[in-house]
């Protein structure tokens, strides 16, 4: 079926891209692990935590750009797709420059809150001071990635992610092993890979889409009403991301309050959720790209068909993951850790992990469809309501259920996101119906 082929054409390369993204941090950690001091590993972990959190917050540059571009592509507005990219790149460069300008107070605040040991902090600050210069490249690549997906092209982001990892390995090993640098070599290797990625994205855009930077100077790129819409969409996604960060951070903090064993157990079991999310995000990207295209083309029948097929794929994969976690969960725990105490404690909470796919798959798919149709206010309301329920449930049940309350609250959070968006879905569909009638 054509719709299935289109979904897989976007989803499969996106899944590969998602899986390769964490490898940048994994490479840094692996090289640091052979530098001769445990403080190096801690420094990479602490520095990486800062960048992961900051860049996650600015992920709206990818999502907002992707949704708006897909709509313009579906409407056949080729020039508008270019203007959307340039607006996004302009904002990415502005935010990147602000992060560099404010890097000292941001670092002081972060290290004060985290309070690592003096040895780890010293190395982490070196790592951070070098890698902060990659902010414009990372955020710029977010813009390009969203734009390529909006243009129905998931192959370029996958190719860029693979090249980045190859460059990172080569540059970091050369600087650390060949030149004798320590944590500075790890950071510089990653920095080189970040700029290699955004440069490759620019070259692919220029060669395959006829892009030229001189278009940045055109007045219609910065037309007021278009900018207001661009910022409105990204504002909603920004606040939605803050809600996601709040839940994620609070989840980790709750585990830490219950001791090192519970913290380790929760961190280990969250890897099951991350593995599932890498796959489901690929199908969410397909919903974003194809849903935005249907929205731009005012194709109501195509949007309905896309939704049905996405949920068939998503539901099937959720059941597959549930069965896999039920039958192989203990084996996966053994692969992740050889600590018998952690594995034994983690087995108590495995049923919650098994429930994650069925509880959460709808939230991922609706996210893609809502981003593609720029129905970002519905996303914000869904995540905000689900986050509030998470905090209330965890606070109300912890005294009785302990860590079980945290996992029950997390499942409720995932489930409510999908339920609330499901209730809002008809409004999203009616937007396309209304635009179709106006067009006729």
N, C-alpha and C positions, 0 to 999 in steps of 0.2 A: 504494500500500500504506500502511495506517495507520501502521505503524512508521516508514516513511520520512518521512511527513508530520510525525510527532512529532519525529523527529531534526532535520529541517530547520527546524522551528518554533523549536527551541532553538539550533541551530548557526548559522543565518544571522544573526540579530540579535547573537549572541555574537561572530561574526567582525567585524561592523561595530563593536561595542564595543571589541574588541581593537585594531583598526586606529586608532580614534580616541584611545585612551589615550596613545600616544606623541606625539600632536599637542600635548598640554599642554606638554611639554618643547620641542617644535619651535617653538611659538609664542614661548616665552621666548627661545630662541636666535635666532630671526629678528628679534625686536624688539631684542635686545641687539646684533645685527650692524649696526644702524643708529644706535648711540649715539655712534660716533665714535672708539672705542678698542678694539683687539683684546683688551685685558684684560677688557672686559665679557663678551665671548664666552667666554673662558676661565673667568671666574667662574661663569657660568651652567652651563657644562659640569662644572666641579668640584663645585659645589653640587648640581647634578642627580644626579651620580654617587652622592653620599652618600645622598640620599633614595631613589633607585632601589634601592640595596643594602639599606637599612634596611627599606623597605616590602616589598621582595621577601621578606625573612626572615619578616615577619609576615603573609605571604600565607595562612597557615593559617587566618586568621580568615574568609577567603572560602571556602576549600575545605572545612574542617571543618564550618562552618555549613551549606554547601550539601548535603553528604552527609547529615548528621543530619536536616536539614529535609525532604529528599526522602523519607527513610525514614518520618518521621512523617506526611508528606502521603500516602504510599502506604498507610499503615496507617489513615488517616482520623482521626488524632489531632490535631485542629485546635488545641486548647489547647496541646499540646506543641510545635507549630511556633512558637507565639508565645513560649513559654518559652525555646526554643533561641535565638531572635533576641535576647531580652533578656539571656541569659547571654553571648552573643557581644558584644553592645554594651557590657555591663559590663566585659568583658575589654579591649575596644578602648579604652574611655575610660581604664582603668587604665594600659594600656601607653602610650597617648598622653600621659597626665599624667607618666608616668615619663620619657619622652623629653624632654619640656619641662623637667622638673626637672633632668635630667642633661645638658642641651644644651651647657653650657660644656665639661665634661671630654670629652664625645663629640666636640665640634668640635676641641678641642686634639689629641686622639688622631688624628683623621682627617687633619687638616692636617699633623701631624708625619709621618705615614706617607706622605702623597701628596707633600709638599714642593713646592707650587707656587711660582712666583715671588712676591715680596712684593706686587707690584701686583695680581696675580690673587687672592692670598689675602685682601687687604684688601677687595676687592669681593665675593669669595665669602663672606666672613664676614658681610657686610651682608645678602646674599641669604639665607644660612642662618639668621641670627638672626630674620628676619621669617617665613620659611617654616616654621620648626620649630613655630610656633603652629598650623599646619594638621594636625599629627599626629593629634589626636583625630578630626578630620573625615575624613581619608583612611582611617584604620583603621575608623572607624564606617561609612564607605561600603563598605568590604570586607565588613563584616557584613551590611549590607543587600543588597549584590549577591549574596552567597552565598545569602541567604535567599530572594530573589526567584527565583533559579535553582532552588533546591530546591522552590519552589512552582510550578515549570514555567513561569515567566514570564521570558523573556529580553528582552522588549520594554522593560520598565522600565529595566534597566541600560543598554540601547542609548540610550534617550531621555535618561537622566541624563548619559551620556558626551557626547552631542551638545550638550546644554545647557551643560555645563561648559566645553566648548571655545568656544562662542559667548560666554559670560560672560567667559572668560579673555581672549579677543581684545579685547572691548569695554572691560573694566576696565583691562587693561594699556596699551592705546593711549591711553585717556583720561588715565591717570596719567603716562605717559611723554611723549606728544605734547602733550596738553592742559595738564597741570600742570607739565611740565618736570622730572619726577622721572627719575632714571637707573635703576640696578639695583634701587633700592628700589621703584620703580614696577612693574617687571617682577615682583618677588617679591610685592608686595601684590596685584597683579592675579590672580596664580595662587592666592594665599591666599583671596581673595574667591570665586574659582571653586570651590575645594575646599569651602568652607562652603556655597556655593550648591548644590553637588551633594548633600551629606548632608542639607541642609534639604529639598530636593526629594524625596529618597528617603523621608524621614520623612513628608512630606505625602502622598505616594503610598501609603505603607503605611497611614497613618491613614484615608485616604479610601476606599481599595479593599479593605482587609482589616479595617477596624473596629478598628485598633490604638489603644491609649490608654496613655500613659506611666505611669499609676497602677498598671498591672499589674506594674511593676518591683518594687513593694513586697510582692507576694504571696510567702509563704514557700515554696510549692512550686516557685517559679522557682529557688530556691537550694538545693533538696534535695540532700543530700550525694552519693548514688549517681549522680544525674544529672550533677552537677558533675564527679565523678571520671571518668565516661565521656567527658564533653566535653573535659576536659583530657588524657585518655589519647589520644584521637584527634588532638588538636591538637599534642601533644608529638611524636608520630611524624612528622607533617607538618612540624613545625618543624625536626627534625633532618634530615629528607629535604631540606628547602630549603637547609640549611647545606651539604649535600653538593653540591647544584646550584650554589650560590654558589662553593664551593671550586673546582669544575671550571671554571666560567666565568672566575673571577679568575685561576686558574693558566694557562688558555689564553691570556689576554691578556698575562700576565707572560712566558710563554715566547716569544711573538712579540716583545715589547719587548726581550728579551735578545738577539735575533737582528738587531736594528737597526731603524731607522725604516722602511725599505722593507718588511720582512717584517711589522712591526707594522701598517702601513697596508694591506697585502695581506690579512692575516687579518681585520682589522676590516671591510674591504670585503666579503669573502666571507661573513662571518658575517651580513651583511644578507640573504643568500639563505636562510640558516637561519631568521632571524627572520621573514621573509615567509611561509615554509612553516609556522612554528610558530603564527602568527596564525590561519591557516586550520584547522590541526589542533586547536588549542586549542578552537575553536568546536565541533568534533565531540566533543572530550573533555568539554566542558561538557554536551553532550547525553547522553553516556554517564553522567555524574555525576547529572544530574537524573532521567533516565528509569530508570537502573539503580537508584538509590536508591528510586525509586517502586516498582519491581518488588520490591525487597528488602522494603520496608515492607508491600506487599500479599501477600508470599509467593508471587509469581507466577513460578514456575520457567520455564514455557514462554515467558512474555513476556521474561524475562531472556535466555534462549537466542536468541530471535528478535532481540532488540535487539543482542546481541553479533554475530550473523551479519551483520546489515544494517550495523552500524557498520564492521565490517572490510571489507565490500564497498565502502562509501563511501570509507573510508580508503585501501584498496589502490588503488582507481581514481584518487583524487586524488594519491596518491604517484606513480603512473605518469605522470599528467598533468604534475606538477611536474618529474619527471625528464626528460620529453621537452621541456618548456619550457626547462629549464636547458641541455639539450644543444643545442637549436636557437637559443636566444636569449640564452645566457649572456654572450657577448662583447658583445652589444648592451646588455644591462643594465649591464655593467661600464662601458661608455661613458657611460651615463646617470648613473651614480654618481660618476664622476670623469673629468676630462679630462687627468689626468697619465699620459702615455704610458708612463713607466717602471713605474708601479704597475699599469697595465692589462696590460702585457706580462708582468710577473712573476705577476700573478694568474691569467693564462690557464694557467700551468703547473699550478695547483692546482684548476682548474675540475672535473676528473673527480671529485674528492672531494665537491664541492658537488652534483654530479649524483647521487651515491650517497646523500646524506643522506635524501631522502624515503623511499626503500625501506628504508633501514636504521632509520629512526626512527619511522615512522608507528605501529607497534604500541605503542611506549612511551607515546605520547600517548593512544591509545584505552584501553589498560589503566589508565592513570592515572585517567581518568574513571570507569571501571567500579569500580576499587578505592576511589576516594574516595566514590562513591555508596553502596557497600556498607560503608563505613568499615573496609575491610581495609587499614588504614594501615600495619600492621606489615610486610605483604608489600611495599608500596611502598618503605618504608624499607630493607628488606633488598636489594631490587632495585637501588635507586639507590646504596646503599652499596657493594654488590659491583661494580657497573659503574664507579663512581668509582675504586675501588681498582685495577681492571683498567686504567683510563685512565692513572692515575699510573704504574703499573708499565710499561705499554707505552711510554709517552712517555719515561720514564727509560731504558729498555732499548734503544730504537731511535734516539734522537736523535743519538748519536755517529755512527751509520752513515747515517741518512737525513735528518737536519736537520729542516726544517719539515714534510717529508712525514710524519715520525714523529708529529708533533702531530696532523695531520689523520687519520692512520690510527687513532691512539688515540681521537680523538673519535668516529669512526665505530664503533669497537668499543664505546665507552661507550653510544652510542645503541642499538646492536643488542643488547647484553647486557641493557639495561633491559627491552626487550620480551621477550627470551627468558626471563629469570628470572621475570618476571610471568606469562608464558605457562605456565610450569611450576607456578606457584602458583594459576592460574586455577581449576582443579577444586576446590580447597579453598574458594574464594570461592563457587562455585556450590553446593557441598555445604552451605554454611551456610544457603542459602535452602531447599534440599531438607529439611534437618533442621528448620528453623523451620516449614516447611509441614507436616511430619509431626506436630510437636508441636501445631500448630493444629488438625489433624484429630482 
